[in-house]
Amino acid sequence: MRETITPVTRETLVREVAKLKVDGYRLVTLSCTEIDAGALDLLYHFDKDLTLTHLRLAAAKRASVPSISPVYFAALLIENEIQDLFGLRFEGLVVDYQGTLYLEQEALKTPFCRFSLRQGQGPAAAADAIAADPGPAAAQTQPE
């Protein structure tokens, strides 16, 4: 498998993504990594005939990034997830969940919200509740 990484800017991102779509590439996913307290690294992953190509965008946490969802509609889920996890804003999202794609109304706000607490529960009570109710996956594995 061969791959290339092409750096892009905020201004050239959507244009480069559109070129890849016209050339027959499919969007695989996006990756987001925190570089330091003020910067994120976004990698846009594309595939065509087992050839991967990536676009790399360095973004400031406080700045917004253009959405590629007008070009690849499915990107709206990944971009909303990045908004939830990292607090980075995407301009022009086809559907913008405003930081609530996965989060409940009472959940702690982004970035890096990994769990939610029910009102009136402390962290210890929430952990006990999770341990006491392992969920539907455990019920499926028990013999009848």
N, C-alpha and C positions, 0 to 999 in steps of 0.2 A: 504494500500500500504506500502510495506517495502522498506527500502533503506539502502545502505552502502556507506561509503566514504573511499577510500583507497588512502593514500599518495603515490605518485610516484616521481621518479627523472627523470631528462633529459635522463639518460642512460636506465631506465627501462620502460619509457612511451610506446614506440611502441610495445615492447614485451607484456606488460599487455593489450594493446588495441587488439593485435592479438589474445591473449587468449580469450578475451571476444567475439570476432567475431567467433572463432571456437566453443565457447560454445553457440552460437545462439543469442547473444545480438545484438540489433540494436542501431546504434548511434542516439541519440535524438538531441543533440546540444552541443555546448561549451559555457561556460560563462567566461568572463574575467572581473576582478575587479582590480582597481588600489589600492594597499595597501598603498604605500607612493611614494615619488618622484623617487625611484629607483626600486620598486618591483611591480609585478603583480601576481595575483592569478588566475590560470586557472582551471576550473572545466569541466571535460569531462563527459557528462551525457549519460547513456546507459539504455535500457529497455529490459526485457524479462519476459513475462507472468505477467505484472503489478508489476514487481519487479525492482526498480530503483537501479542502482549502479553508483557510481561516482568515477572518478579518479581526485585527486587534485595535481596540480603541481605548486610550487612556482617558479617564473621566474624573473630574473633580466631584466629590460627594455632594457638594452644595449646588452644582450645576445640573442642568437637565440634559438629556440625550435624546436625539430624534428617535422615534419609534420606527421599527421596520415592519410593523403590523399592516400598514397599507400595502406593502409589497408581498409579504408572507403573512397571511391572516393568522395562522397558528402561533406566530410569535407573540401575540397578545397574552397568552398564558405564561410564557417564560418571562416576559417583561413585567407583568403584574407580580409574578413571584419574586423577581429581583427587587421590585419596589417594596414588597412586604419584608424581605429579608435584609436588604441593605439600605433602604430608604432613598435610593436613587430614583429620580423622577424621569419618566419618558414622555416627551412631547408628542402629541398626535396619535396616541393609542386609539385603536379602533373601538375597544371597550376598556375603560379604565375603572378598576374596582376601588380606586382611591385607598390602597393599602389594606383592603379587606378581602382579598381573594381567598385566603385560607383562615383568616383570623375572625374570631367571634367578636361581637360588639364589646364585651367586657375584657377582652384580651389586652395585654400590655401592648403598647404601640411599637412600631418598627424604629430602628432597625434591629435585626437579630432577635425577634420575638420567637422563642422556641416552644413555649407552652402558655397555657392560659390558666388562670385561677378563678374559681367561682367566687362570687361576692361572699365575704364572710369567712372564707377559708384561708388559713395561712399556708405557707409552703409545706410544712410537715403534714397537715391534714390532707392536702392535695396528693402528696406522695403516698400516704396511707390508702387513700381512695383508689388510686391507680393500682397499687399492689393488691388490694382486696378484689378488684374487678379486672381480671386480665383481658377481658374483651372477648369478642366472638371467635377469634382464631383459636383460643385455648379450648373453647367449648366444642369446636369441630374435631379436635384431636383426641378427645376423651372417648374411650370405648363405650358402646351402648349396653 
